[in-house]
Amino acid sequence: MSFIAPLFFAALAALAIPVLIHLIQREKKQIQRFPSLMFVQKVPYRSVQRRRIHNWLLLCVRLAALALIILAFARPFVFREHAGGPVGQGAREVVILLDQSYSIGYGDRWERARAGAYDAIDGLGPNDRASVVLFSSGAEIALRSSTAADRAQMTAAVAAAKTNDMATRFSPGLKVAGSILADSPLPRREVVLISDFQRNGWRGEEGARLPRGTTVTPVAIGGAVDQPNVSVTAVSLARTAFESQERVAVTAAVVNRSTRSLSGGQITLEIGGRAIETERLDVEAQGSASVTFQPVTVTSSTRGTVRVGADALAADNAFNFVLSPAQPVRVVVVDRSGTATPALYLTRALAIGDAPRFETTVRGPDTLSDDDLRRASLVIVNDVAVQAGLGRRLQRFVEGGGGVLVASGPRAAWPAEADLLPADIGMPVDRTRESARIGALEYGHAVFEPFRAPRSGDFAGARFYGYRAVTAKPDVQVLARFDGGAPALLERRVGTGRVLLWASTLDLSWSDLPLKPVFLPFIHRAARHLAAYAEPAPWLTVGQVLDASTGSAAQQGRVVLTPSGRRLPVDEEGSEVLELAEQGFYEVRGQSGDAVLNVVASNVDPAESDLTPMDPKDIVAAAVGGSADASGAVADVPQTPDAQERSQRLWWYLLLLGIVLLAADTVISNRLSKT
C-alpha cells in the first residue's frame, strides 16, 4: 500500500480526542434541599475513583471513523510496477484528434482524414467512450465523451468539420486530449491522431504529455505532392513619386511546392476587387520566382490581392495587402530667424528620403502657433532662447505624446518654469584649439542601433569646436558622450512623449558633423524615434492579433466584420484585440456598423504550405514519454503514482465507510443517553 499525501497521517493525533472524552469523569449529583443546611458552606466534591473507559464499543466506532477519514485524505493506492500499459480487455476512453489546418486541404487529404475519423468511430466497442477534438493552431472539442451508442452524433461532428486558415500546432490538441483522458475512469486510454504531420507543427512543446498508459495511434494522411501547388508567399511595395502623386509597384514572390514545373501559368494583381493586370508565370519544380507589376497610383487606402490560378491547395493561392498613401512625419523647426537659412543642413537632411517622408515647416519662436503644434509630431528647437510661454507650450506638447529635439548652441536658453529638458544647460566649452570628438555611443538605443554594424558610419570622424556643458537630471539616459566624458546627447521621457538634448549645434558653427555621412541617418533616426513613427503593416498573418483600439479605429461601440461576414463586437472595457482566424480583409467599423474606420489584410502562414512531413513517432514518443513502435503506439509504460491512484479511487470507499461509522456513532450515542 502506498500513499499520495502521507503527511495527512499527522492528523492521527486527533484520535486522542475520543479517548479523552471517554476518560472524563462526570459527577452525577441529585441535589436535596434541607432548610437547616441552606447556610452551610458547600464543600466541593472530589472523586478519587480511578478513571476508566465505560463504553468500549462507542470508542472503537469513533476511532475507526476518524482513522478511515484520515486514510482517505492520504489517497492510498496499491502500487503496481507495470500498471497502465495497454490493457487487452476493458472499456476504452478514445480521443479522436482531427487536424483541420489548411495544409490538410491539399488534394483529397481532407476527405481521407475524415474517412480515418469515421474508421476510428466504427472501431469503438460497446462500452467505449469517444471524444472528437478538432485542432490546428488551437483546439476545439466538437463532441466529448460520448458512448458507442452515439455513433451518429460522432459521425455528424466529423461531417460538419471543415478546414480553416490556420497553421498546424500539435500541442493544443494533445493538451486537450490529456485533460479528457485524465478525467476518465475507464481502464484503457487511447488517442487517434489524424494529420498530415506537417513538420512545422511540432516544436517540442512542454506540457503536451499525455497520461501514462495512453496508447497513441497516428493516422498519417500523406502521399505524393506531384499535384500543382503554387503559393504566393509575400509581396513588396516600392513607392515612387510622379507628378505630385504617389505610385506603388507591387512585386510578388511565388514558390512552387510541388514536384512538377509550372509553365504558362497566370498571376493577377487585383486592386479594389478588380483585376488590373495579369502576367505569365513560369516556376520550376521546388523553385521560386518573382513577378513585378506596373506601378499603380495610390490616393487612398485600397485593398489589393495577388492571385495565382487554381491548384491542389487553394488557401495559399492569394496574398492580400492594403495599399495606403504614405503618411508624412510633420516636423516644425523653431529657428531664431523663422527662415530655413540658419537651419539649412537640418532642413535639407529632412527633405531627403521617403521612408518616411518628412514634411518640414520653419517657424520663429514668436510665430509658432498652437495649430502648428497640433499638426506636428516633432518640434526641433534649433539653437533658440526659449521664453517661459513657449517652454510651457512645448511641455504640454511632449506630455501629450509629441517629441522635441533641442540643439543647444551659443544662443540656446531654457526657462526654469518649464521642466522639460533632460539636463540643465551650462556655459559654452571652447574646443577650438583641440577639437572634441564623440567618444561613446549607446548602440542599444533606437537612434544609434543602425550604426552598430561595421562600416555603417563613424561618429568619431566629426570634430566639435564647441559645446555646452550640461548637468544631467535624475532618471535620464545619456546616449552619447564626448571624448572627455561630457554628455553629448541625452534623452528624457515626459508624459507619453520624449525629449532629446543635443549639447552642440546642428550647423557648421560649432562642428563639421553636418558634412559627415552619418549626419543624415542620425537626423532621420532621431526624428523617427521622437515622432514615434511606425510604418503601418500592409498585412498581418492568421494567428496574429488585430488591435482595434489604435489609429482611426479608436472610438467607442466598434464592431469588427470578418472576411466570412460575422460581426464581432469590440470589448470597450477589456481587451480590444482580436485574433485573426480567417484569410481575407477585416473591417473595423463604427458604432452604426456602416462607417469603415480601418481595413486589415490577413494571410495564411506561408510556412504551412511546405508539405514536408515529419515522423509521427517523434510526436508520439514525446507525448507519452516512451519509445514508439512502428505503428506509433507505446506499450508497457508504467503509470505514475497519481495516475494509478486516480484509476483505483480507494479514497472514495474509505471516505464512504468513515461516514457510515459516524452515522453508527450517532445511533449508539443516542441509545446510551436514554439508558
N, C-alpha and C positions, 0 to 999 in steps of 0.2 A: 504494500500500500504506500502510495506517495501522495504528496500534498502540494497544491499550487501556492497557498498562503499559510505556511506553518506558523507564522507569528501570531495567528489568531489563538493558538493554544495557550498564550499568556492569559487569555480570559478564563482559563480553567480555575484561576484563583477565585472566581466568583462562586465556585462550588462550595466554598466555605460558608456562604450566606445561609443556605437552608440548614446546615448543621448548627450554626449559631442560633437560628430561630428555634430549632428544636431543643436546644440546651437552655433556653431562657426559662428560669423558674418563676412562674407566675403564682402569686399568693392569692388564694381564694378565701375570701372573708365574708361572713354574714354578720352584719352589724346588729347588735341587740342594744337598744337604748334603755338605760335604767336611770331614773331621776336622781338617785343618790350618787351616781358616778359622772354626772354631766360636767362637774368642775374638776375632775381628776385629770392630771396631765397625761396625755397619750404617750405611751412608750412604743417606739417603732418596733415592728416585728421583724426579726431576722431569722431566716431559716438556715439551719446548719445541716439540713439534709443534703446529701451528696446529689448533685445534679446528674441526670441521666436522660437518655433518649426514651421517649414514651411510645412513639409510633414509627417503627422501622419501615413499614410499607410506604407511608407518605414521604419519608425522607428519600427512599430509593427512587420513587417516581420523580420527585423534583430534581434530584441529582442527574438521573438519566436524561430528563428533558433538556436540562441545560447543557449537558455534555454533547448530546446529539446536535443541538443548535450550533454550538461552537465548532463541532466537527464539520458541519455543513458549510460554515463560513470559511473553513480551511480548504475547501474544494478538493476532496480526496479523489484519487483515481487509481486504478490498477495499471501499473506501468507494463507495457508490452514493447519489447525491443524492436520487433518487426511489424508493429501495428501500422496501419494506414496505407499500405500498398494497395494496388488494385485488388479488389475482392472479387472472387469468382461468382459469388452469389449475393443477392440483396438488391434493394431498390437503389436507383441512381438519381443524383441531382445533376442535371445536364445543363450547361450554359452554351448556347449556340452563338458564337461571335461572328457576325457577318460584316465584312468590310464593305463600306459604301463610299469610299473615296473615289475621286473622279478617274484615277488611273485604271480602276477595275472596269470602267466603261469601254475599254479598248476591245474592239471586235465583239465577240459573243461572250466575253468573260463574265459579264454581269448575269447573263442568263444561266451560265454554268455555275456561278456562285450560288444563285438561288436554288438551282437544282441540287447542289450539295446540301443546302439547308433543308430542303424537302426530304432528302435521304436520311438526314440525321433525325428528323421528326418521325419518319416511318420506322426507324430502328428503335424507338422507345418501347420499353417493356410496359406491362400493365400497371406496375407500381412505381414507375419512374415519374419524375417531375422534370420540367424543362423551362428554360427562360430564353428569350430571343433578345439579343443585345446588338444594336447597330453601332458601328464605330467608324470614325475617320480621324479628324483632329480632336474630337471629343467622343463621348459615348452616350447612348440613349437606350433605355430599357423599353423595348416595344411590348414585351409580354413577360411577366415574372412568375416563376414557379407554378406553372400550370400542369395539371396531371395529364397522363397519356390519353385520358378520355376527351381532352380539349384539343385534340389534334387539329380540328377545324379552325380554332382560333389561332393556333400557331401558324398554320398554313396561310391564313389570311394576313397575319402580321408580316410574314415574309413576302407575300404577294404585293402588299401595299408599300413595301420599302422601295426607295429609289436612290440612285447615286446622287451625290451632292458635289459641290465645287471645292471641297476641302481636300487637304493632303492626308496621307496615311500616317497615323500615330498609333502604335500598338498598345502603348502604356495605358491610356484611359480605358480601353476596353478590358484589359486584363485586371485593372483595379476594380472595375465594376463587377466582373466575374468573380473576383476573390471575395468581395463583400457578400455576394449572393451565396457562394459556397460556404463561407464561414458561418452563416446563419442556418445552414441546412442540418437537420438531424439525421438525414439518410446516410447509410454506411459508405456509399460509393459516390465519388465526385468526379465529374468529367467536364472538360472544356473542348468544344469542337470549334477550332479556329479556321475560318474560311476566308482566304485572302489571296491576292496575287503576290503578297510578301515583297512589296516594293522596298528596296533596300534603304531608302532614306527614311522609312517609317520607324526604324528601331535605332535608338541611340544609347541603349543600355541603361534605361531609366531605372532609378531606385524606386522602391515602393510598388513594383509591378509583380511581386511574388504572390503566388497562389498558395492556399493552404496545403500543408504536407499531405501526401497521399492522393493528390489530384492527378488524374490522367489527362494529358493534353493530346488531342488528336488533330494535327494540322491537315487541312484540305487545301492544297496548293492549286490555285486557278492560274495556270500559266499557259505556255505554248509558244509557238514561233511568233516573231514580231516582223513577219515578212509583209504584212499589210501596210499600206501607206499611212504614215504618221508624221506629219509636218507640224511643228508648233512655232508660234510667234512668241519669242521669249522676252523681248524688250523693244522699246523704241527710244531714239534720241532726238532731241529737238534743238535745231540750230537756228538762232534768231538773227535776223538782219533788219536793217532799216532801209526803206526805199520810198523816197518822196514823202517823208514825214509819216510813213506808215510802217508798221512792224510786220515783217513776214517771217514765217517759220517753215523750215524744211524738215520733214519727218523722214527719219531713216529707221527701217525695221530690221531687226535681227531674227533670222529664221534658222531653225535646226531641224534636220531630218533624222528622226529617231529610228527609222525602220532600216531593214537591210536591202531595200530597193531604192534605186536612184529615182528622183523626180525630174522629169523633163517636160517642159511645155506647160507647167502649172501656172496658176494665176494668183496674184496677190493684189488686194484692192485697198485703197485708202478711202475711208468714209468720214466726212465732216458734216456734223449736224444730222446724221442719219441718212445722208445721201452720198452715194458713190461718186467721187470726183475724178479718180484716176485708177487705172488698172495696169499692172506691169506683168511681164512674163517672169516666171520663177523656175529656175533650174537649180537643184540641190543634189549633191552626191549622197550616196548611202552613208549614214552615220556622219554626215558632214554638215556644214553651216554656210550661210550666205547672208548678205545684207542687201537691201533694196532702198534706194533714196527716191522719194517722190518730189515733184515740183513744189516750190515754196507756195504757201497759202497765206493770204492776208488775214491778220487777226485784229478784230476791232472790239470783241467782247468774248467772254468765256463761252467756249464752244466744245461740244463733245466730239471726240474723234475715235475711230476704230480702224485698226489694220486687220484685215481678214484674209485668210487663205482658203482654198477650196476644201470641200468636204473630204474626210478621210476616216480611218478606223477609230480615231479618238477625237471627238468633236469639241471637247471642253477647251483644248489649248489652241484652237484654230483662230481665235480672235484675241486681240490685245486692245484694251480700252485706255483712253487717256483724256485729259481735259486740257484744251488749249486756252490759256488766259493771257491777256496782254501783260507784259512785264510792268509791275508797279514800281515807279522810281522811288528812291530814298530822297526825301526832301530835306535839304541842308540849308541852314541860314548861317552865313558867315558875318559876324559882327566885327567890322573894321573901323578904325578911327576916322577914316575919311568917308566911309559909306560908298566907296567905289571899289572895283576889282583890282586897281593898280597895285596897292600895297600887298594884297593877298594874291598876287599873280600866280606864284608857284602852287599855292594851295588850290585855287580855283581851277587851274589847268589840270592838276592831278585828278580832281574830282570829275572833270569833264571827260576824261579818258576812261573807257571801259563801259560794258553794258551788262555786267553780271555781278551786282545790279547796276542800274543806271542811276546816277546821282543828279538830281535837279537842284542846282545851287542858286541861292539868292543872297546878294550882299546888302547889308544894312549897316547904318551907323548906330552908335549907342543910343542916340536920341530918336531915331526913326524906326526902331524895331517895334512893331505893333503887336497887339495881342493876337490878331489874326495870323500874323507870321508864325507865332509860337503854336497856334492851334494846328496849322498846316504842317509844321516841321516835325521831323523825327530826331533831328540832331541840330545843335547850335554850336558853332565853333567861335569862341571869343579869341580873336587874333590880336594879342598884344594891345589890350584896351584897358583904360582905367574905368572900372565898373562902379557906377554910383549905387547908392543904397536901394533906390527904387527898382533899378534893373536887376540888382542882385536878388531881391526878394521874388521878382517875377521868374527869374531863372530857377530859383529854388523850388517854386511851385511847379514849374515845368518838369524838373527832374523827378520830383516826388510823384508826379502823375505818370511816369514811365518814360520820359524823354531822356536824351543823352546830351552831355555838354563836354566839349574839349576846350580847355583853356591853355593858350600858349602865352607864357609869361616872359615877355621881352623887357626892354628897358622902360616901357611906358605902362606895363601891367600893374594894376592895383585892384584890390578886392575889399569891399566894405565888411566891417566886423558884424554888421547887423544880419548878414546872410551867411549862415553856417552851411556852406556847400562844398568848398574845396577840400581835398584830402590833406592839404598842408597849408601852413602859413607862408606867404611869400615874403622872403627876406631881401637883403641887399644884393645888388649885382656882384658877380665874381668875375674879375678880369683875367682872361687866359690868353691875351694876345701874344705874350712872349712865348709861352709854351702851350699850344692848343690842347684842349681836353678831348678825350675820346670816350666812346661808350665802352665800358669795361665788363658789364654783366647784364644779361637779359634773362627774363623769366620765360623760357621756351615753352613751358607748360601752359601758358596763358593763350587765350584765343588770338590776341593781337600778334604774338610772335611765334605761334606754332608753325606757320608755313616756313619760317626761316630755320627750323631745326635741322633739316636735311643738309648734307654737304652741298656747297656751291649753289645755295638758294638765296644768297645775299649776305653781305658783310657790313654790319653797322660800324665795325671798328675803323673802317676807312674814312668815315665822316669826321671832320675836325670842327671843334667848337671853340670859339674865341671868347665866349661869354655865356653865363647862365645865372639864374637866380638861386641863391641859397634858400632852400625850403626846409621847414621843420614839419615832419610828418605827424599827423594826428593819430590818436589810437584807432585801432580797427581799420587800418587802411593797408593796401598791398602795394609794395614797391615793385614795379615791373622792370625797371631799367635803372642802372647806376652809371655815373661817370667813372673814369679810371681812378679817381681819388676817393671813391666811395660815396660821393654826394648823390642823392636821388635825382634821376633824370625824368622818370615817368612814374606817376602814382595813380592809383585807382581807388575810388570810394563809392559804395552803394548808398544812395539816399532814397528812401521810399522804394519805389519799384524801378527807379532809373539808376544810371551810372554817371560818374564824373571822372574824366582823365585830366590830370595836370601835367603839362609838358614844361619843364623848367627852362627851356630856351625858346628860340623863335622858330617859326616855320618859313622864314625867308632867309636871305643871304646876309642880313645884318650881323648875326652872331654865329653863323655856321655855314658850312657848304653842304649840309645834308640835302637840300632841295636839288642839288646837282648829282646826287648819287642814285644808282639804280634802285636802291631799297626804299627811296622816298615814296614813290607811287604806291607800291604794295603796302607799305606801312600806313599811309593815309587811308587807303581803301579798307584795310583790316580794322583799323581803329574806328572808322565810320560805320562799318557793318556791325561791329561789336556794340558801339554806343547806341546805334539805332535799333538794336535787337532784330536785325534783319534775318529772316529765314526764308529761303526760296520755297514757295509752295510746291508740294509734291504733285506732279501731274497725274499720279495714280497711286493706289495702295494695293496690297495683296490680301487675298482672302485669309482670314485669321488675324489680321491686324485690327486695330480699333479706330473708329471714327469719332473724333472729338467734336460733338455738335455744339459746344459752348464757345468756340473760337470764331474769330472773323466776323463776317456779317451775320452769322447764324446765332449770335449771342443775344437772343430775345426769349421772352417767356412764351410758353404754350407752343413749343416747337413739336413737329412730328417728322419722322424720317420715312420716306417712301422707298421701299426696297425694289430691286430690279424685278421681282416677281409680283409687285403690286401691293404688298402688305404695308399697312400704316402702323408704325411703331412710335408711340408717344415717348418724348424725351423726359426723363425724370428731372423736374425742376429743383427738387430739394436734395437729391442724392447725386449719384453718378450721372454724368452727361456724356458718357462714352458708349459706343455700340460696337460690338464685334461684327466685322464683316463676314458674312456667311455665304454670300452669293456673288457670282460674277456678273458684272454689268455696271450700271450707274445708280448710285444712291442720291436721293434728293432730300435736302433738309429744307423743310417748308415752315412757314409762319403759322400763327395761331389759327388763321382761317383755313389753312391747308391748301391754299391756291398759290400764294406768292412763294416762288422758289428762292431761298436765301443762299444756298450753296449746293454744288454738284460735285460728287466724289466718284472717281472711276475705280473699279475694283476688278482685279485679275486673279486667275488661279496661280498657284505656286508653280513656276516652270520646272522646278526640280522633280515634281511628281510625274512629269511626262517621261522621265527616264524609267523605262520598264524593266531595267535590270533587276532580277530578283535576288534575294538573299536566301541563305539556307534556313529553313524553318526550324531546324534543330537548335540553332543558336538562341532563338526566342524561347523555345520550349525549355531548354536547359536552364536559362536564366530565370524563367518564371517559376519553376518548381525546385530549383536548386539541386539538380541532379544531372545525370548523363542521359541524353535521349537516345533511343534506339533508332533503327532505320525508319520506323513509322512516325517517329517523333514523340512517342509515349515514354513515360518514365515509370519504371516498375520498382517495387520493393523499396520505397523511400520511407524511412522511419518518420512517424509523426512527432511533432513537438509535444511536450507535456500539456500545453494549453489545448492543442487540438485533440489529444487523447481524452482530456478531462471533459471537453465540450461534447465529445461523442458519447461518453459514458453517463454523464449527468448524475453521478451518485449523490451530489449535494441535495438534489431535489427530493429524493426518497428520505434522506436523513432529516431534512427540514420538516417534511410531512410527518414523519414519525415523532419528532420532537413536539410538534403542535398537538398530536394525538395524546401524548403523555401529559402535556399541560392541561388538556381538557379532562383527562382522568384525574389529575391532581385536584382540579376544581370539584369534581364529583366526590372524591374521597374526603376532602376538607369539609364539604357541606354535611356529609353524613356524620363525621366525627363531632362537628359542632352541635348537632342535635342530641348526641348522647352525652 
